[in-house]
Amino acid sequence: MPPNNIVEGPKVASWNCPSCREAVPRLLPNGQRNRVRLHDADMLLPAAEIGAAAARIPGPRASEVCFACAQAYRELLGTLIRPPGEEGDARGGPGLNDTGIVGALLPIAGRGTQVLVFHVIAGALSNTEIEDLRQLHADRLTYPGTRGAVAPLLWSLYDEHLAQLHATAPPGEPDPHA
């Protein structure tokens, strides 16, 4: 018997999530599977340039990630991002057309999630960065109000993605103050 008469429970079966590369439990506390199947809409913004850039990333794609990573994908995809080296408080000073967007999140077997960042260069959407999700500095994430002018092409991608998220969100709780 363990010290202090503590009874040990059963060992929790785990699997390695290809996104975070962590050993995670097979089941969530509510008994549901801790695997979420990914679809293109979960990983890529709908733009031909983004799909083409994602297709150039080598390695087999994982089709399922853990619940926590799936939630992170939902939060990060379509997020505006500061240029490399411009880190700090997301509420900091305004920028110009240097704001980028997280256009794709790709879970690559054995390599984790690769984050593809896009900027507008000479009027065209271009993949300017590929970063491992675990290396992405969270202080680079930003939102429109702090960045000044955002390139119109990025703004339209951001706006469309935000509208899609609102359209697919589950209905919220009724406002108790209404």
N, C-alpha and C positions, 0 to 999 in steps of 0.2 A: 504494500500500500504506500502511496506517495506520502511525503511528510505532511503533517498537520491534518491528516485524514482526508485529504482532498481526493476525490475520485476523478480519475481522468476519463474524459469522454472519448468517443471513437475518433480515430484519425480521419481528417478531412481529405478526401481525394482531390488532387489538383491537376492542372494542366498548364502548360506554358503558353501564355497569350503571345501571338506573333507580333503584336503591336508594341506592348510595353516590355515584352520579353521577361515578364515576371511569372512565377508560379502562383496561379490564382485558383481559388476553390472552383470545383466543377459546378456547384450549386450555390445560388444566392440564399440569403437567410429566409426568403419567402418560399424556397423550394424550387424556384424556376432555374433553368439551365443558365449558367454564366457564360453563354456564348451568344453573340449577336451576329446574324448574317448581314454582311455588308452588300449594298447595291451601289451602282455607279453614282446615284444621287447622294449617297452618304459620303462619297470620297472625292467627287469632282464637281466643280461648278460647270454649268452647261455652256461651254464655249469650245469651239473647234480647236483653238490654240491650246487650251488646257488639256483636252483629250489627246492631242498629238504629243504634247510634252510628256504626259503620263505614259503614253505608249513607248516612249524612248527610254524609260527607266528600266534597267535590266533586273531580272529576278522574278521568281514566282510570287504571285499575289496571294495573300491569305484571304480566305472567304469569310472567316469568322474571327471576331475579336472579343475580349471580355467586355462585360457591361460598362465598366468604368471607361475603357478606351472608346467604346461606341458613343458614350456621352461626351467625351472630349472631342471626338470627331464632329459631333453635332454643334458643339460650341465654337470650335476653331474654324471649320470650313466657312469661307466667306468673310472672315474677320479681316479688318484693315490692319496693316502692319507698317511700322516705321522702317526706314532704311537701315541696313547693317551699320552698327556703330552709333546709331542714334537711340540710345536706351535711356530709360529714366521713367519718371512718373507719367502715366498715360494721360494725365490731365495737364501735362506740360505745354510748352509753347507751340504756336501754330507752325505748320509746315506748308509747303506748296504742293506741286504735282509730284512729289517724291514718295507719296504714300503708295504702298503695295497692297496686295490682297492674297490671303491664303487660298489658292485656287484648287489645290489637291492635297489629299492625305492618302498615302499609299502604304499599306502594311506589306512589307516585303519579307518573306520567310527568311529567317536567320539574320536579318538586318534591322528589324523594327520598322517603325513608321517613318517614311520620308515625307517631309513637308515641302511642297512646291509653292514658291512665292512668285507672284507675277507683278510686273510693273508695266506702265505704258511708256514705250520708247519710240519716238518718232511716229506717234499716233497708232502704234500697233501693240497688242498685248504680247509681252515677252516673258518667258520663264527666266528670271534673273538669279534665283537662289534655290538650292535643294539642301535642306537641313534635316538632320535627325530630330525627331520630335523631342527626345530627351535633352537635346542641346539647344532647343529653341528658347530664347530668353523671353520670358513672359512680359517683361517691361517694354518690349517692342510692340505689343498689341495695343491698338488704339481705337478710336471711334471718330466719326466724322466731325463732331463739334470741336475737336482739338487740333485738327490738321489743316485748317485753312482750305484752300482749293484742292479738291481731289480730281484727278483726270476724269473727264466725262465717261470714258469707256469703263473705268473701274467703278465709278459711281453707279452706272447702270447695272453692272454685275452685282454689286453690293445690294442695290435696291431690289433687284429681281430676287436675289437669294433671300433677303429679309421677308419679302412678300410671300415667297414659297414657304418659309418657316412658319409664318403666321397662319397661312392657309391650312397647313397640316398639323398645327398644334392641337392637342386635345383641349376640349372646352375647359375653361378655368372655373374655379369656384365662384359662385355668385357673390357679388359685393355685398357684405353685410350692412354697409352704410347707405345702400341705394334705397 
